[in-house]
């Protein structure tokens, strides 16, 4: 019996303990719920309002030049806004808002270069609208009648840089509500008041979501070299996409140029998931791989910054001087097909020229006399005609005539090409292709002039294919073939013509132009575009034809009758062809020209192929239209000179017996003899240059070489060695009475300065 009683007592005690435990646990839960609702509630509500399922755009890839210089990159910019609902939740928030309003607007005004009063007025007006909508909604019993609360205000529609955001955080003081001290609580109780007290803190130490401020990251592209190759690199624009919540967000898309053509590679892969807005940036609530966006690939182009700079400068000078409608210039590596520079400039409404249209790729136009190279190649390939055969250029042939209306008489075919005779070229082509017009077009396809170029950068719709008229074309007529012989009644891009000339320079092998070489992630090559680059395994013409046309292209500059003889260079040989075609207004010819020059250098071992074209150039001296030989060819020469200076591989290696440095030391001006000795040693040149500042007084009896020294330096050297000096003139020593290296008995020396 006592055992049963003890068992009941133990069960009863355990029941009491369990019940007490459950009661305590329930009280703890209730207390925690109350604490979360009453104390942490506003913060959790704010965090919930700043939490959403988002799509995070990836960082767009960079674009580099051939030497790794940064051409285009993404930089962070921010759009400043404020969540006005944070300022109206309760009286403390309202007091907090007005306490900080002056400080905030003053610093925002300075940062945005705007009046603080204007910003304050904009914020207060938006806050009043929000309060009015909130009051309206509270008065409605039917929630379907509620209006959407205008909670968010964009303070700076134009984004600010990271540096400005950092400055705002570091310089703005923020008044944060602090707890009252015991003494202050007693005073408030005695006066029966509720007072908010603040402490000033740097904005960068305050929880940003509690301020209502928001710095939305917006995509932005920056070009360190500004407008260099602007149109080719392209531009981006922001488009709006919807996240899973239906919220609109901006993402960057390429609109033109490389940015558009390689948008997929540059864009990367977006991240997505639940994110919290913390201090103006979005942080994932739960870490996972899908949250992290994958940056876009970096593109490495073939562009050379220095060549691009000199090409743009030379073209700009020409289009301004000749008041051309537009101009384009392209520099291409002969062997690889790499575009090293490409410039497009067109005249705007005022006096400026801008690079915002890709004339080199997107514009098809009659090339003019540069096309005569294709005419001759087709003739030499199809027949046994010799360049020494004669052709008449006298008078007019059909509807064609030469720039010299009387013609040049009966001359060789080669001379007709060198002089750029229209009648000569037309007679030769018609003689051999009059009954096989389409066979001529077939040759053009073999030369890659009549097929799709397939350049990497986007080509506008309708301009992908060159335009030639076969016999079944509605525009074909008996005049088509002779007109085509001189590069008219056709349309093709400047880049397509350049690729054709480049094939001739490249020993007859055509190679597709390329401007983007690789796409990398870090140092790892993800895509090698040279592997898909088209390269012909066979020459576009026979070796015999190739030798003939190369000699003819050289004759355009070397012959006394050549249309480009004025741009011959003594440093390297150029081969090329001028082009001048009259533009049409509907079906009628005008007096406006498209002037061009295409060539390569050095002629014996081509390294670069260059095209220059000016649309509607006007000679300022005569007021008439300018030809390719006078307008475009000099631009080619200027670009070629500078490219030649930049590429050390093309410079001649000096050979011969080493000479004394004294023979050329005067050319160095006021150079230190020690520097002269270092240079002489590098080039294995003997020198007797002496270091006057390092030799002890009286250390040698030989006469020093003073040529190139200033008078002050010469006196220092000579007087330390016991010479008596007389001199006449000013400047540097050009002559000395005692021969350098001799041991004179009389230490008197006379110096001539100039």
Secondary structure as GFF3:
##gff-version 3
##sequence-region A 1 754
A	DSSP	alpha_helix	2	38	.	.	.	ID=ss1
A	DSSP	alpha_helix	41	49	.	.	.	ID=ss2
A	DSSP	beta_strand	51	56	.	.	.	ID=ss3
A	DSSP	beta_strand	63	64	.	.	.	ID=ss4
A	DSSP	beta_strand	70	74	.	.	.	ID=ss5
A	DSSP	beta_strand	77	83	.	.	.	ID=ss6
A	DSSP	three_ten_helix	84	87	.	.	.	ID=ss7
A	DSSP	alpha_helix	91	112	.	.	.	ID=ss8
A	DSSP	alpha_helix	116	139	.	.	.	ID=ss9
A	DSSP	three_ten_helix	143	145	.	.	.	ID=ss10
A	DSSP	beta_strand	152	154	.	.	.	ID=ss11
A	DSSP	beta_strand	160	161	.	.	.	ID=ss12
A	DSSP	alpha_helix	162	171	.	.	.	ID=ss13
A	DSSP	beta_strand	173	178	.	.	.	ID=ss14
A	DSSP	alpha_helix	182	191	.	.	.	ID=ss15
A	DSSP	beta_strand	197	202	.	.	.	ID=ss16
A	DSSP	three_ten_helix	203	205	.	.	.	ID=ss17
A	DSSP	alpha_helix	208	211	.	.	.	ID=ss18
A	DSSP	beta_strand	213	218	.	.	.	ID=ss19
A	DSSP	beta_strand	221	222	.	.	.	ID=ss20
A	DSSP	alpha_helix	230	233	.	.	.	ID=ss21
A	DSSP	beta_strand	236	242	.	.	.	ID=ss22
A	DSSP	beta_strand	248	254	.	.	.	ID=ss23
A	DSSP	alpha_helix	257	261	.	.	.	ID=ss24
A	DSSP	alpha_helix	263	267	.	.	.	ID=ss25
A	DSSP	beta_strand	271	278	.	.	.	ID=ss26
A	DSSP	beta_strand	281	284	.	.	.	ID=ss27
A	DSSP	three_ten_helix	289	291	.	.	.	ID=ss28
A	DSSP	beta_strand	298	301	.	.	.	ID=ss29
A	DSSP	alpha_helix	305	321	.	.	.	ID=ss30
A	DSSP	beta_strand	326	333	.	.	.	ID=ss31
A	DSSP	beta_strand	339	347	.	.	.	ID=ss32
A	DSSP	beta_strand	353	354	.	.	.	ID=ss33
A	DSSP	alpha_helix	359	362	.	.	.	ID=ss34
A	DSSP	beta_strand	364	365	.	.	.	ID=ss35
A	DSSP	three_ten_helix	368	371	.	.	.	ID=ss36
A	DSSP	alpha_helix	372	382	.	.	.	ID=ss37
A	DSSP	beta_strand	390	392	.	.	.	ID=ss38
A	DSSP	beta_strand	410	412	.	.	.	ID=ss39
A	DSSP	alpha_helix	413	418	.	.	.	ID=ss40
A	DSSP	alpha_helix	422	433	.	.	.	ID=ss41
A	DSSP	alpha_helix	437	446	.	.	.	ID=ss42
A	DSSP	alpha_helix	480	485	.	.	.	ID=ss43
A	DSSP	beta_strand	492	493	.	.	.	ID=ss44
A	DSSP	alpha_helix	494	505	.	.	.	ID=ss45
A	DSSP	beta_strand	516	521	.	.	.	ID=ss46
A	DSSP	beta_strand	524	528	.	.	.	ID=ss47
A	DSSP	three_ten_helix	529	531	.	.	.	ID=ss48
A	DSSP	alpha_helix	543	558	.	.	.	ID=ss49
A	DSSP	three_ten_helix	565	567	.	.	.	ID=ss50
A	DSSP	beta_strand	574	585	.	.	.	ID=ss51
A	DSSP	beta_strand	588	601	.	.	.	ID=ss52
A	DSSP	beta_strand	608	615	.	.	.	ID=ss53
A	DSSP	pi_helix	628	632	.	.	.	ID=ss54
A	DSSP	alpha_helix	633	646	.	.	.	ID=ss55
A	DSSP	three_ten_helix	648	650	.	.	.	ID=ss56
A	DSSP	three_ten_helix	661	663	.	.	.	ID=ss57
A	DSSP	three_ten_helix	665	668	.	.	.	ID=ss58
A	DSSP	alpha_helix	673	682	.	.	.	ID=ss59
A	DSSP	alpha_helix	711	720	.	.	.	ID=ss60
A	DSSP	beta_strand	724	728	.	.	.	ID=ss61
A	DSSP	beta_strand	733	736	.	.	.	ID=ss62
A	DSSP	beta_strand	748	753	.	.	.	ID=ss63
###
